[in-house]
Amino acid sequence: QMVKRGYAPVVAPRSVTFGRLRETSRGPVQEVFLTDSSGTDWLALYTFEQQADGSWKIAGCVLTKSPGASA
């Protein structure tokens, strides 16, 4: 429910475009450009952290409106 309310553009986007994968001191960050069902553009920044077995998992997501950026 929290994801559906707080991250609706991620749950049911009209379009999705992957941007840069940036390496940071805290790990990789993936840019994802989204357009929601009403045509509003969003930028989601996904942070990843490496697990003990070497795999990578999403550690967090920051979602902001992205004026002027199209997906």
mmCIF file as Biopython writes it, N, C-alpha, C and O atoms, coordinates in Angstrom:
data_model
#
loop_
_atom_site.group_PDB
_atom_site.id
_atom_site.type_symbol
_atom_site.label_atom_id
_atom_site.label_alt_id
_atom_site.label_comp_id
_atom_site.label_asym_id
_atom_site.label_entity_id
_atom_site.label_seq_id
_atom_site.pdbx_PDB_ins_code
_atom_site.Cartn_x
_atom_site.Cartn_y
_atom_site.Cartn_z
_atom_site.occupancy
_atom_site.B_iso_or_equiv
_atom_site.auth_seq_id
_atom_site.auth_asym_id
_atom_site.pdbx_PDB_model_num
ATOM 1   N N  . GLN A ? 1  ? 0.831  -1.188  0.000   1.0 0.0 1  A 1 
ATOM 2   C CA . GLN A ? 1  ? 0.000  0.000   0.000   1.0 0.0 1  A 1 
ATOM 3   C C  . GLN A ? 1  ? 0.876  1.253   0.000   1.0 0.0 1  A 1 
ATOM 4   O O  . GLN A ? 1  ? 0.586  2.204   -0.725  1.0 0.0 1  A 1 
ATOM 5   N N  . MET A ? 2  ? 1.940  1.267   0.801   1.0 0.0 2  A 1 
ATOM 6   C CA . MET A ? 2  ? 2.818  2.428   0.867   1.0 0.0 2  A 1 
ATOM 7   C C  . MET A ? 2  ? 3.438  2.704   -0.497  1.0 0.0 2  A 1 
ATOM 8   O O  . MET A ? 2  ? 3.541  3.858   -0.912  1.0 0.0 2  A 1 
ATOM 9   N N  . VAL A ? 3  ? 3.851  1.649   -1.192  1.0 0.0 3  A 1 
ATOM 10  C CA . VAL A ? 3  ? 4.454  1.824   -2.515  1.0 0.0 3  A 1 
ATOM 11  C C  . VAL A ? 3  ? 3.413  2.358   -3.492  1.0 0.0 3  A 1 
ATOM 12  O O  . VAL A ? 3  ? 3.710  3.271   -4.263  1.0 0.0 3  A 1 
ATOM 13  N N  . LYS A ? 4  ? 2.212  1.814   -3.476  1.0 0.0 4  A 1 
ATOM 14  C CA . LYS A ? 4  ? 1.158  2.276   -4.386  1.0 0.0 4  A 1 
ATOM 15  C C  . LYS A ? 4  ? 0.828  3.742   -4.161  1.0 0.0 4  A 1 
ATOM 16  O O  . LYS A ? 4  ? 0.599  4.473   -5.124  1.0 0.0 4  A 1 
ATOM 17  N N  . ARG A ? 5  ? 0.800  4.188   -2.905  1.0 0.0 5  A 1 
ATOM 18  C CA . ARG A ? 5  ? 0.472  5.599   -2.603  1.0 0.0 5  A 1 
ATOM 19  C C  . ARG A ? 5  ? 1.656  6.525   -2.852  1.0 0.0 5  A 1 
ATOM 20  O O  . ARG A ? 5  ? 1.498  7.571   -3.481  1.0 0.0 5  A 1 
ATOM 21  N N  . GLY A ? 6  ? 2.820  6.162   -2.373  1.0 0.0 6  A 1 
ATOM 22  C CA . GLY A ? 6  ? 3.961  7.060   -2.432  1.0 0.0 6  A 1 
ATOM 23  C C  . GLY A ? 6  ? 4.784  6.983   -3.705  1.0 0.0 6  A 1 
ATOM 24  O O  . GLY A ? 6  ? 5.539  7.903   -4.021  1.0 0.0 6  A 1 
ATOM 25  N N  . TYR A ? 7  ? 4.639  5.887   -4.436  1.0 0.0 7  A 1 
ATOM 26  C CA . TYR A ? 7  ? 5.460  5.672   -5.630  1.0 0.0 7  A 1 
ATOM 27  C C  . TYR A ? 7  ? 4.605  5.245   -6.819  1.0 0.0 7  A 1 
ATOM 28  O O  . TYR A ? 7  ? 5.034  4.411   -7.616  1.0 0.0 7  A 1 
ATOM 29  N N  . ALA A ? 8  ? 3.418  5.798   -6.950  1.0 0.0 8  A 1 
ATOM 30  C CA . ALA A ? 8  ? 2.485  5.418   -8.025  1.0 0.0 8  A 1 
ATOM 31  C C  . ALA A ? 8  ? 3.124  5.468   -9.412  1.0 0.0 8  A 1 
ATOM 32  O O  . ALA A ? 8  ? 2.871  4.564   -10.209 1.0 0.0 8  A 1 
ATOM 33  N N  . PRO A ? 9  ? 3.944  6.481   -9.746  1.0 0.0 9  A 1 
ATOM 34  C CA . PRO A ? 9  ? 4.550  6.494   -11.080 1.0 0.0 9  A 1 
ATOM 35  C C  . PRO A ? 9  ? 5.453  5.288   -11.347 1.0 0.0 9  A 1 
ATOM 36  O O  . PRO A ? 9  ? 5.626  4.883   -12.497 1.0 0.0 9  A 1 
ATOM 37  N N  . VAL A ? 10 ? 6.024  4.720   -10.295 1.0 0.0 10 A 1 
ATOM 38  C CA . VAL A ? 10 ? 6.887  3.549   -10.438 1.0 0.0 10 A 1 
ATOM 39  C C  . VAL A ? 10 ? 6.048  2.290   -10.626 1.0 0.0 10 A 1 
ATOM 40  O O  . VAL A ? 10 ? 6.444  1.383   -11.358 1.0 0.0 10 A 1 
ATOM 41  N N  . VAL A ? 11 ? 4.902  2.232   -9.975  1.0 0.0 11 A 1 
ATOM 42  C CA . VAL A ? 11 ? 4.046  1.053   -10.010 1.0 0.0 11 A 1 
ATOM 43  C C  . VAL A ? 11 ? 3.360  0.893   -11.360 1.0 0.0 11 A 1 
ATOM 44  O O  . VAL A ? 11 ? 3.290  -0.218  -11.886 1.0 0.0 11 A 1 
ATOM 45  N N  . ALA A ? 12 ? 2.854  1.982   -11.931 1.0 0.0 12 A 1 
ATOM 46  C CA . ALA A ? 12 ? 2.092  1.903   -13.187 1.0 0.0 12 A 1 
ATOM 47  C C  . ALA A ? 12 ? 2.477  3.045   -14.131 1.0 0.0 12 A 1 
ATOM 48  O O  . ALA A ? 12 ? 1.650  3.912   -14.412 1.0 0.0 12 A 1 
ATOM 49  N N  . PRO A ? 13 ? 3.727  3.058   -14.627 1.0 0.0 13 A 1 
ATOM 50  C CA . PRO A ? 13 ? 4.140  4.150   -15.522 1.0 0.0 13 A 1 
ATOM 51  C C  . PRO A ? 13 ? 3.586  3.990   -16.936 1.0 0.0 13 A 1 
ATOM 52  O O  . PRO A ? 13 ? 3.310  2.881   -17.393 1.0 0.0 13 A 1 
ATOM 53  N N  . ARG A ? 14 ? 3.433  5.120   -17.609 1.0 0.0 14 A 1 
ATOM 54  C CA . ARG A ? 14 ? 3.078  5.107   -19.027 1.0 0.0 14 A 1 
ATOM 55  C C  . ARG A ? 14 ? 4.317  4.759   -19.854 1.0 0.0 14 A 1 
ATOM 56  O O  . ARG A ? 14 ? 4.244  4.020   -20.836 1.0 0.0 14 A 1 
ATOM 57  N N  . SER A ? 15 ? 5.464  5.316   -19.428 1.0 0.0 15 A 1 
ATOM 58  C CA . SER A ? 15 ? 6.718  5.007   -20.112 1.0 0.0 15 A 1 
ATOM 59  C C  . SER A ? 15 ? 7.874  5.047   -19.130 1.0 0.0 15 A 1 
ATOM 60  O O  . SER A ? 15 ? 7.809  5.695   -18.086 1.0 0.0 15 A 1 
ATOM 61  N N  . VAL A ? 16 ? 8.942  4.334   -19.496 1.0 0.0 16 A 1 
ATOM 62  C CA . VAL A ? 16 ? 10.135 4.229   -18.656 1.0 0.0 16 A 1 
ATOM 63  C C  . VAL A ? 16 ? 11.361 4.306   -19.553 1.0 0.0 16 A 1 
ATOM 64  O O  . VAL A ? 16 ? 11.421 3.647   -20.591 1.0 0.0 16 A 1 
ATOM 65  N N  . THR A ? 17 ? 12.343 5.117   -19.149 1.0 0.0 17 A 1 
ATOM 66  C CA . THR A ? 17 ? 13.621 5.190   -19.844 1.0 0.0 17 A 1 
ATOM 67  C C  . THR A ? 17 ? 14.726 5.147   -18.795 1.0 0.0 17 A 1 
ATOM 68  O O  . THR A ? 17 ? 14.710 5.910   -17.829 1.0 0.0 17 A 1 
ATOM 69  N N  . PHE A ? 18 ? 15.683 4.250   -18.995 1.0 0.0 18 A 1 
ATOM 70  C CA . PHE A ? 18 ? 16.804 4.163   -18.068 1.0 0.0 18 A 1 
ATOM 71  C C  . PHE A ? 18 ? 17.857 5.184   -18.457 1.0 0.0 18 A 1 
ATOM 72  O O  . PHE A ? 18 ? 18.242 5.285   -19.621 1.0 0.0 18 A 1 
ATOM 73  N N  . GLY A ? 19 ? 18.319 5.941   -17.469 1.0 0.0 19 A 1 
ATOM 74  C CA . GLY A ? 19 ? 19.377 6.919   -17.665 1.0 0.0 19 A 1 
ATOM 75  C C  . GLY A ? 19 ? 20.719 6.320   -17.294 1.0 0.0 19 A 1 
ATOM 76  O O  . GLY A ? 19 ? 20.971 5.128   -17.471 1.0 0.0 19 A 1 
ATOM 77  N N  . ARG A ? 20 ? 21.576 7.193   -16.771 1.0 0.0 20 A 1 
ATOM 78  C CA . ARG A ? 20 ? 22.939 6.774   -16.417 1.0 0.0 20 A 1 
ATOM 79  C C  . ARG A ? 20 ? 22.950 5.901   -15.167 1.0 0.0 20 A 1 
ATOM 80  O O  . ARG A ? 20 ? 22.112 6.038   -14.276 1.0 0.0 20 A 1 
ATOM 81  N N  . LEU A ? 21 ? 23.924 5.007   -15.133 1.0 0.0 21 A 1 
ATOM 82  C CA . LEU A ? 21 ? 24.259 4.282   -13.915 1.0 0.0 21 A 1 
ATOM 83  C C  . LEU A ? 21 ? 25.528 4.940   -13.403 1.0 0.0 21 A 1 
ATOM 84  O O  . LEU A ? 21 ? 26.584 4.855   -14.030 1.0 0.0 21 A 1 
ATOM 85  N N  . ARG A ? 22 ? 25.413 5.601   -12.250 1.0 0.0 22 A 1 
ATOM 86  C CA . ARG A ? 22 ? 26.550 6.348   -11.697 1.0 0.0 22 A 1 
ATOM 87  C C  . ARG A ? 22 ? 27.144 5.589   -10.520 1.0 0.0 22 A 1 
ATOM 88  O O  . ARG A ? 22 ? 26.424 5.058   -9.675  1.0 0.0 22 A 1 
ATOM 89  N N  . GLU A ? 23 ? 28.455 5.550   -10.484 1.0 0.0 23 A 1 
ATOM 90  C CA . GLU A ? 23 ? 29.162 4.994   -9.327  1.0 0.0 23 A 1 
ATOM 91  C C  . GLU A ? 23 ? 29.373 6.118   -8.317  1.0 0.0 23 A 1 
ATOM 92  O O  . GLU A ? 23 ? 29.861 7.192   -8.669  1.0 0.0 23 A 1 
ATOM 93  N N  . THR A ? 24 ? 29.004 5.868   -7.065  1.0 0.0 24 A 1 
ATOM 94  C CA . THR A ? 24 ? 29.219 6.837   -5.995  1.0 0.0 24 A 1 
ATOM 95  C C  . THR A ? 24 ? 30.023 6.153   -4.897  1.0 0.0 24 A 1 
ATOM 96  O O  . THR A ? 24 ? 30.251 4.944   -4.938  1.0 0.0 24 A 1 
ATOM 97  N N  . SER A ? 25 ? 30.442 6.929   -3.931  1.0 0.0 25 A 1 
ATOM 98  C CA . SER A ? 25 ? 31.205 6.357   -2.816  1.0 0.0 25 A 1 
ATOM 99  C C  . SER A ? 25 ? 30.368 5.392   -1.979  1.0 0.0 25 A 1 
ATOM 100 O O  . SER A ? 25 ? 30.912 4.570   -1.243  1.0 0.0 25 A 1 
ATOM 101 N N  . ARG A ? 26 ? 29.039 5.496   -2.095  1.0 0.0 26 A 1 
ATOM 102 C CA . ARG A ? 26 ? 28.150 4.611   -1.336  1.0 0.0 26 A 1 
ATOM 103 C C  . ARG A ? 26 ? 27.604 3.461   -2.166  1.0 0.0 26 A 1 
ATOM 104 O O  . ARG A ? 26 ? 26.850 2.629   -1.661  1.0 0.0 26 A 1 
ATOM 105 N N  . GLY A ? 27 ? 27.986 3.411   -3.446  1.0 0.0 27 A 1 
ATOM 106 C CA . GLY A ? 27 ? 27.517 2.349   -4.333  1.0 0.0 27 A 1 
ATOM 107 C C  . GLY A ? 27 ? 26.861 2.925   -5.572  1.0 0.0 27 A 1 
ATOM 108 O O  . GLY A ? 27 ? 26.780 4.145   -5.719  1.0 0.0 27 A 1 
ATOM 109 N N  . PRO A ? 28 ? 26.389 2.062   -6.472  1.0 0.0 28 A 1 
ATOM 110 C CA . PRO A ? 28 ? 25.797 2.523   -7.722  1.0 0.0 28 A 1 
ATOM 111 C C  . PRO A ? 28 ? 24.439 3.184   -7.525  1.0 0.0 28 A 1 
ATOM 112 O O  . PRO A ? 28 ? 23.681 2.832   -6.622  1.0 0.0 28 A 1 
ATOM 113 N N  . VAL A ? 29 ? 24.151 4.154   -8.395  1.0 0.0 29 A 1 
ATOM 114 C CA . VAL A ? 29 ? 22.855 4.823   -8.427  1.0 0.0 29 A 1 
ATOM 115 C C  . VAL A ? 29 ? 22.361 4.794   -9.867  1.0 0.0 29 A 1 
ATOM 116 O O  . VAL A ? 29 ? 23.056 5.250   -10.776 1.0 0.0 29 A 1 
ATOM 117 N N  . GLN A ? 30 ? 21.158 4.255   -10.076 1.0 0.0 30 A 1 
ATOM 118 C CA . GLN A ? 30 ? 20.568 4.159   -11.413 1.0 0.0 30 A 1 
ATOM 119 C C  . GLN A ? 30 ? 19.503 5.230   -11.584 1.0 0.0 30 A 1 
ATOM 120 O O  . GLN A ? 30 ? 18.576 5.321   -10.779 1.0 0.0 30 A 1 
ATOM 121 N N  . GLU A ? 31 ? 19.631 6.048   -12.639 1.0 0.0 31 A 1 
ATOM 122 C CA . GLU A ? 31 ? 18.599 7.025   -12.989 1.0 0.0 31 A 1 
ATOM 123 C C  . GLU A ? 31 ? 17.525 6.318   -13.815 1.0 0.0 31 A 1 
ATOM 124 O O  . GLU A ? 31 ? 17.837 5.563   -14.736 1.0 0.0 31 A 1 
ATOM 125 N N  . VAL A ? 32 ? 16.253 6.570   -13.478 1.0 0.0 32 A 1 
ATOM 126 C CA . VAL A ? 32 ? 15.144 6.036   -14.254 1.0 0.0 32 A 1 
ATOM 127 C C  . VAL A ? 32 ? 14.151 7.177   -14.476 1.0 0.0 32 A 1 
ATOM 128 O O  . VAL A ? 32 ? 13.635 7.764   -13.525 1.0 0.0 32 A 1 
ATOM 129 N N  . PHE A ? 33 ? 13.895 7.478   -15.747 1.0 0.0 33 A 1 
ATOM 130 C CA . PHE A ? 33 ? 12.945 8.536   -16.103 1.0 0.0 33 A 1 
ATOM 131 C C  . PHE A ? 33 ? 11.600 7.886   -16.387 1.0 0.0 33 A 1 
ATOM 132 O O  . PHE A ? 33 ? 11.506 6.949   -17.180 1.0 0.0 33 A 1 
ATOM 133 N N  . LEU A ? 34 ? 10.558 8.394   -15.731 1.0 0.0 34 A 1 
ATOM 134 C CA . LEU A ? 34 ? 9.219  7.815   -15.833 1.0 0.0 34 A 1 
ATOM 135 C C  . LEU A ? 34 ? 8.219  8.884   -16.258 1.0 0.0 34 A 1 
ATOM 136 O O  . LEU A ? 34 ? 8.390  10.065  -15.956 1.0 0.0 34 A 1 
ATOM 137 N N  . THR A ? 35 ? 7.192  8.465   -16.950 1.0 0.0 35 A 1 
ATOM 138 C CA . THR A ? 35 ? 6.039  9.311   -17.206 1.0 0.0 35 A 1 
ATOM 139 C C  . THR A ? 35 ? 4.839  8.571   -16.649 1.0 0.0 35 A 1 
ATOM 140 O O  . THR A ? 35 ? 4.611  7.411   -16.993 1.0 0.0 35 A 1 
ATOM 141 N N  . ASP A ? 36 ? 4.059  9.236   -15.780 1.0 0.0 36 A 1 
ATOM 142 C CA . ASP A ? 36 ? 2.915  8.564   -15.172 1.0 0.0 36 A 1 
ATOM 143 C C  . ASP A ? 36 ? 1.699  8.603   -16.105 1.0 0.0 36 A 1 
ATOM 144 O O  . ASP A ? 36 ? 1.766  9.160   -17.201 1.0 0.0 36 A 1 
ATOM 145 N N  . SER A ? 37 ? 0.612  8.019   -15.667 1.0 0.0 37 A 1 
ATOM 146 C CA . SER A ? 37 ? -0.580 7.893   -16.509 1.0 0.0 37 A 1 
ATOM 147 C C  . SER A ? 37 ? -1.199 9.230   -16.883 1.0 0.0 37 A 1 
ATOM 148 O O  . SER A ? 37 ? -1.949 9.303   -17.857 1.0 0.0 37 A 1 
ATOM 149 N N  . SER A ? 38 ? -0.903 10.300  -16.129 1.0 0.0 38 A 1 
ATOM 150 C CA . SER A ? 38 ? -1.447 11.626  -16.456 1.0 0.0 38 A 1 
ATOM 151 C C  . SER A ? 38 ? -0.475 12.465  -17.283 1.0 0.0 38 A 1 
ATOM 152 O O  . SER A ? 38 ? -0.784 13.607  -17.624 1.0 0.0 38 A 1 
ATOM 153 N N  . GLY A ? 39 ? 0.707  11.908  -17.612 1.0 0.0 39 A 1 
ATOM 154 C CA . GLY A ? 39 ? 1.677  12.619  -18.440 1.0 0.0 39 A 1 
ATOM 155 C C  . GLY A ? 39 ? 2.727  13.402  -17.675 1.0 0.0 39 A 1 
ATOM 156 O O  . GLY A ? 39 ? 3.514  14.125  -18.286 1.0 0.0 39 A 1 
ATOM 157 N N  . THR A ? 40 ? 2.761  13.278  -16.352 1.0 0.0 40 A 1 
ATOM 158 C CA . THR A ? 40 ? 3.755  13.967  -15.537 1.0 0.0 40 A 1 
ATOM 159 C C  . THR A ? 40 ? 5.073  13.195  -15.579 1.0 0.0 40 A 1 
ATOM 160 O O  . THR A ? 40 ? 5.092  11.971  -15.447 1.0 0.0 40 A 1 
ATOM 161 N N  . ASP A ? 41 ? 6.177  13.930  -15.764 1.0 0.0 41 A 1 
ATOM 162 C CA . ASP A ? 41 ? 7.510  13.321  -15.805 1.0 0.0 41 A 1 
ATOM 163 C C  . ASP A ? 41 ? 8.108  13.242  -14.412 1.0 0.0 41 A 1 
ATOM 164 O O  . ASP A ? 41 ? 7.945  14.152  -13.598 1.0 0.0 41 A 1 
ATOM 165 N N  . TRP A ? 42 ? 8.811  12.131  -14.144 1.0 0.0 42 A 1 
ATOM 166 C CA . TRP A ? 42 ? 9.419  11.859  -12.853 1.0 0.0 42 A 1 
ATOM 167 C C  . TRP A ? 42 ? 10.829 11.337  -13.056 1.0 0.0 42 A 1 
ATOM 168 O O  . TRP A ? 42 ? 11.158 10.765  -14.096 1.0 0.0 42 A 1 
ATOM 169 N N  . LEU A ? 43 ? 11.652 11.544  -12.042 1.0 0.0 43 A 1 
ATOM 170 C CA . LEU A ? 43 ? 12.991 10.952  -11.992 1.0 0.0 43 A 1 
ATOM 171 C C  . LEU A ? 43 ? 13.056 10.093  -10.738 1.0 0.0 43 A 1 
ATOM 172 O O  . LEU A ? 43 ? 12.827 10.579  -9.630  1.0 0.0 43 A 1 
ATOM 173 N N  . ALA A ? 44 ? 13.368 8.821   -10.917 1.0 0.0 44 A 1 
ATOM 174 C CA . ALA A ? 44 ? 13.578 7.912   -9.789  1.0 0.0 44 A 1 
ATOM 175 C C  . ALA A ? 44 ? 15.069 7.593   -9.729  1.0 0.0 44 A 1 
ATOM 176 O O  . ALA A ? 44 ? 15.672 7.214   -10.732 1.0 0.0 44 A 1 
ATOM 177 N N  . LEU A ? 45 ? 15.648 7.748   -8.564  1.0 0.0 45 A 1 
ATOM 178 C CA . LEU A ? 45 ? 17.051 7.405   -8.346  1.0 0.0 45 A 1 
ATOM 179 C C  . LEU A ? 45 ? 17.091 6.190   -7.435  1.0 0.0 45 A 1 
ATOM 180 O O  . LEU A ? 45 ? 16.722 6.263   -6.263  1.0 0.0 45 A 1 
ATOM 181 N N  . TYR A ? 46 ? 17.543 5.076   -7.986  1.0 0.0 46 A 1 
ATOM 182 C CA . TYR A ? 46 ? 17.635 3.834   -7.233  1.0 0.0 46 A 1 
ATOM 183 C C  . TYR A ? 46 ? 19.057 3.652   -6.740  1.0 0.0 46 A 1 
ATOM 184 O O  . TYR A ? 46 ? 20.003 3.704   -7.526  1.0 0.0 46 A 1 
ATOM 185 N N  . THR A ? 47 ? 19.212 3.439   -5.446  1.0 0.0 47 A 1 
ATOM 186 C CA . THR A ? 47 ? 20.520 3.123   -4.883  1.0 0.0 47 A 1 
ATOM 187 C C  . THR A ? 47 ? 20.592 1.617   -4.643  1.0 0.0 47 A 1 
ATOM 188 O O  . THR A ? 47 ? 19.592 0.974   -4.326  1.0 0.0 47 A 1 
ATOM 189 N N  . PHE A ? 48 ? 21.796 1.069   -4.803  1.0 0.0 48 A 1 
ATOM 190 C CA . PHE A ? 48 ? 22.013 -0.369  -4.659  1.0 0.0 48 A 1 
ATOM 191 C C  . PHE A ? 48 ? 23.098 -0.627  -3.628  1.0 0.0 48 A 1 
ATOM 192 O O  . PHE A ? 48 ? 23.997 0.190   -3.428  1.0 0.0 48 A 1 
ATOM 193 N N  . GLU A ? 49 ? 22.996 -1.785  -2.976  1.0 0.0 49 A 1 
ATOM 194 C CA . GLU A ? 49 ? 24.077 -2.202  -2.088  1.0 0.0 49 A 1 
ATOM 195 C C  . GLU A ? 49 ? 24.381 -3.670  -2.343  1.0 0.0 49 A 1 
ATOM 196 O O  . GLU A ? 49 ? 23.493 -4.481  -2.606  1.0 0.0 49 A 1 
ATOM 197 N N  . GLN A ? 50 ? 25.669 -3.980  -2.255  1.0 0.0 50 A 1 
ATOM 198 C CA . GLN A ? 50 ? 26.109 -5.340  -2.519  1.0 0.0 50 A 1 
ATOM 199 C C  . GLN A ? 50 ? 25.850 -6.218  -1.299  1.0 0.0 50 A 1 
ATOM 200 O O  . GLN A ? 50 ? 26.100 -5.816  -0.162  1.0 0.0 50 A 1 
ATOM 201 N N  . GLN A ? 51 ? 25.351 -7.410  -1.552  1.0 0.0 51 A 1 
ATOM 202 C CA . GLN A ? 51 ? 25.039 -8.363  -0.502  1.0 0.0 51 A 1 
ATOM 203 C C  . GLN A ? 51 ? 26.255 -9.246  -0.215  1.0 0.0 51 A 1 
ATOM 204 O O  . GLN A ? 51 ? 27.215 -9.270  -0.986  1.0 0.0 51 A 1 
ATOM 205 N N  . ALA A ? 52 ? 26.201 -9.956  0.882   1.0 0.0 52 A 1 
ATOM 206 C CA . ALA A ? 52 ? 27.314 -10.819 1.292   1.0 0.0 52 A 1 
ATOM 207 C C  . ALA A ? 52 ? 27.647 -11.883 0.236   1.0 0.0 52 A 1 
ATOM 208 O O  . ALA A ? 52 ? 28.795 -12.311 0.119   1.0 0.0 52 A 1 
ATOM 209 N N  . ASP A ? 53 ? 26.632 -12.303 -0.529  1.0 0.0 53 A 1 
ATOM 210 C CA . ASP A ? 53 ? 26.864 -13.326 -1.558  1.0 0.0 53 A 1 
ATOM 211 C C  . ASP A ? 53 ? 27.350 -12.741 -2.882  1.0 0.0 53 A 1 
ATOM 212 O O  . ASP A ? 53 ? 27.531 -13.469 -3.858  1.0 0.0 53 A 1 
ATOM 213 N N  . GLY A ? 54 ? 27.565 -11.392 -2.915  1.0 0.0 54 A 1 
ATOM 214 C CA . GLY A ? 54 ? 28.057 -10.728 -4.122  1.0 0.0 54 A 1 
ATOM 215 C C  . GLY A ? 54 ? 26.970 -10.154 -5.015  1.0 0.0 54 A 1 
ATOM 216 O O  . GLY A ? 54 ? 27.272 -9.382  -5.925  1.0 0.0 54 A 1 
ATOM 217 N N  . SER A ? 55 ? 25.720 -10.507 -4.779  1.0 0.0 55 A 1 
ATOM 218 C CA . SER A ? 55 ? 24.624 -9.972  -5.584  1.0 0.0 55 A 1 
ATOM 219 C C  . SER A ? 55 ? 24.328 -8.526  -5.160  1.0 0.0 55 A 1 
ATOM 220 O O  . SER A ? 55 ? 24.784 -8.073  -4.111  1.0 0.0 55 A 1 
ATOM 221 N N  . TRP A ? 56 ? 23.562 -7.815  -5.988  1.0 0.0 56 A 1 
ATOM 222 C CA . TRP A ? 56 ? 23.183 -6.434  -5.701  1.0 0.0 56 A 1 
ATOM 223 C C  . TRP A ? 56 ? 21.680 -6.359  -5.494  1.0 0.0 56 A 1 
ATOM 224 O O  . TRP A ? 56 ? 20.912 -7.007  -6.205  1.0 0.0 56 A 1 
ATOM 225 N N  . LYS A ? 57 ? 21.265 -5.564  -4.515  1.0 0.0 57 A 1 
ATOM 226 C CA . LYS A ? 57 ? 19.837 -5.351  -4.256  1.0 0.0 57 A 1 
ATOM 227 C C  . LYS A ? 57 ? 19.567 -3.869  -4.105  1.0 0.0 57 A 1 
ATOM 228 O O  . LYS A ? 57 ? 20.440 -3.099  -3.705  1.0 0.0 57 A 1 
ATOM 229 N N  . ILE A ? 58 ? 18.331 -3.475  -4.432  1.0 0.0 58 A 1 
ATOM 230 C CA . ILE A ? 58 ? 17.919 -2.086  -4.276  1.0 0.0 58 A 1 
ATOM 231 C C  . ILE A ? 58 ? 17.911 -1.746  -2.788  1.0 0.0 58 A 1 
ATOM 232 O O  . ILE A ? 58 ? 17.320 -2.459  -1.977  1.0 0.0 58 A 1 
ATOM 233 N N  . ALA A ? 59 ? 18.579 -0.645  -2.445  1.0 0.0 59 A 1 
ATOM 234 C CA . ALA A ? 59 ? 18.647 -0.198  -1.057  1.0 0.0 59 A 1 
ATOM 235 C C  . ALA A ? 59 ? 17.678 0.947   -0.800  1.0 0.0 59 A 1 
ATOM 236 O O  . ALA A ? 59 ? 17.305 1.202   0.345   1.0 0.0 59 A 1 
ATOM 237 N N  . GLY A ? 60 ? 17.267 1.641   -1.864  1.0 0.0 60 A 1 
ATOM 238 C CA . GLY A ? 60 ? 16.348 2.754   -1.694  1.0 0.0 60 A 1 
ATOM 239 C C  . GLY A ? 60 ? 15.987 3.379   -3.027  1.0 0.0 60 A 1 
ATOM 240 O O  . GLY A ? 60 ? 16.603 3.104   -4.057  1.0 0.0 60 A 1 
ATOM 241 N N  . CYS A ? 61 ? 14.972 4.226   -2.979  1.0 0.0 61 A 1 
ATOM 242 C CA . CYS A ? 61 ? 14.518 4.927   -4.181  1.0 0.0 61 A 1 
ATOM 243 C C  . CYS A ? 61 ? 14.064 6.328   -3.772  1.0 0.0 61 A 1 
ATOM 244 O O  . CYS A ? 61 ? 13.286 6.496   -2.833  1.0 0.0 61 A 1 
ATOM 245 N N  . VAL A ? 62 ? 14.563 7.322   -4.494  1.0 0.0 62 A 1 
ATOM 246 C CA . VAL A ? 62 ? 14.110 8.702   -4.301  1.0 0.0 62 A 1 
ATOM 247 C C  . VAL A ? 62 ? 13.361 9.082   -5.571  1.0 0.0 62 A 1 
ATOM 248 O O  . VAL A ? 62 ? 13.899 8.956   -6.671  1.0 0.0 62 A 1 
ATOM 249 N N  . LEU A ? 63 ? 12.126 9.544   -5.426  1.0 0.0 63 A 1 
ATOM 250 C CA . LEU A ? 63 ? 11.273 9.895   -6.554  1.0 0.0 63 A 1 
ATOM 251 C C  . LEU A ? 63 ? 10.962 11.376  -6.509  1.0 0.0 63 A 1 
ATOM 252 O O  . LEU A ? 63 ? 10.439 11.881  -5.516  1.0 0.0 63 A 1 
ATOM 253 N N  . THR A ? 64 ? 11.290 12.080  -7.604  1.0 0.0 64 A 1 
ATOM 254 C CA . THR A ? 64 ? 11.006 13.507  -7.680  1.0 0.0 64 A 1 
ATOM 255 C C  . THR A ? 64 ? 10.407 13.846  -9.035  1.0 0.0 64 A 1 
ATOM 256 O O  . THR A ? 64 ? 10.677 13.172  -10.029 1.0 0.0 64 A 1 
ATOM 257 N N  . LYS A ? 65 ? 9.587  14.898  -9.070  1.0 0.0 65 A 1 
ATOM 258 C CA . LYS A ? 65 ? 9.074  15.379  -10.352 1.0 0.0 65 A 1 
ATOM 259 C C  . LYS A ? 65 ? 10.247 15.877  -11.166 1.0 0.0 65 A 1 
ATOM 260 O O  . LYS A ? 65 ? 11.199 16.438  -10.624 1.0 0.0 65 A 1 
ATOM 261 N N  . SER A ? 66 ? 10.176 15.672  -12.451 1.0 0.0 66 A 1 
ATOM 262 C CA . SER A ? 66 ? 11.293 15.986  -13.326 1.0 0.0 66 A 1 
ATOM 263 C C  . SER A ? 66 ? 10.844 16.968  -14.413 1.0 0.0 66 A 1 
ATOM 264 O O  . SER A ? 66 ? 10.564 16.553  -15.538 1.0 0.0 66 A 1 
ATOM 265 N N  . PRO A ? 67 ? 10.773 18.258  -14.092 1.0 0.0 67 A 1 
ATOM 266 C CA . PRO A ? 67 ? 10.304 19.220  -15.095 1.0 0.0 67 A 1 
ATOM 267 C C  . PRO A ? 67 ? 11.239 19.267  -16.295 1.0 0.0 67 A 1 
ATOM 268 O O  . PRO A ? 67 ? 12.455 19.399  -16.152 1.0 0.0 67 A 1 
ATOM 269 N N  . GLY A ? 68 ? 10.646 19.156  -17.481 1.0 0.0 68 A 1 
ATOM 270 C CA . GLY A ? 68 ? 11.418 19.281  -18.698 1.0 0.0 68 A 1 
ATOM 271 C C  . GLY A ? 68 ? 12.085 18.020  -19.174 1.0 0.0 68 A 1 
ATOM 272 O O  . GLY A ? 68 ? 12.621 18.002  -20.282 1.0 0.0 68 A 1 
ATOM 273 N N  . ALA A ? 69 ? 12.079 16.965  -18.390 1.0 0.0 69 A 1 
ATOM 274 C CA . ALA A ? 69 ? 12.706 15.712  -18.812 1.0 0.0 69 A 1 
ATOM 275 C C  . ALA A ? 69 ? 11.622 14.747  -19.241 1.0 0.0 69 A 1 
ATOM 276 O O  . ALA A ? 69 ? 10.702 14.457  -18.477 1.0 0.0 69 A 1 
ATOM 277 N N  . SER A ? 70 ? 11.728 14.257  -20.450 1.0 0.0 70 A 1 
ATOM 278 C CA . SER A ? 70 ? 10.739 13.318  -20.961 1.0 0.0 70 A 1 
ATOM 279 C C  . SER A ? 70 ? 11.248 11.902  -20.853 1.0 0.0 70 A 1 
ATOM 280 O O  . SER A ? 70 ? 12.447 11.638  -20.948 1.0 0.0 70 A 1 
ATOM 281 N N  . ALA A ? 71 ? 10.325 11.011  -20.656 1.0 0.0 71 A 1 
ATOM 282 C CA . ALA A ? 71 ? 10.682 9.589   -20.637 1.0 0.0 71 A 1 
ATOM 283 C C  . ALA A ? 71 ? 10.489 9.015   -22.022 1.0 0.0 71 A 1 
ATOM 284 O O  . ALA A ? 71 ? 10.731 7.827   -22.237 1.0 0.0 71 A 1 
#
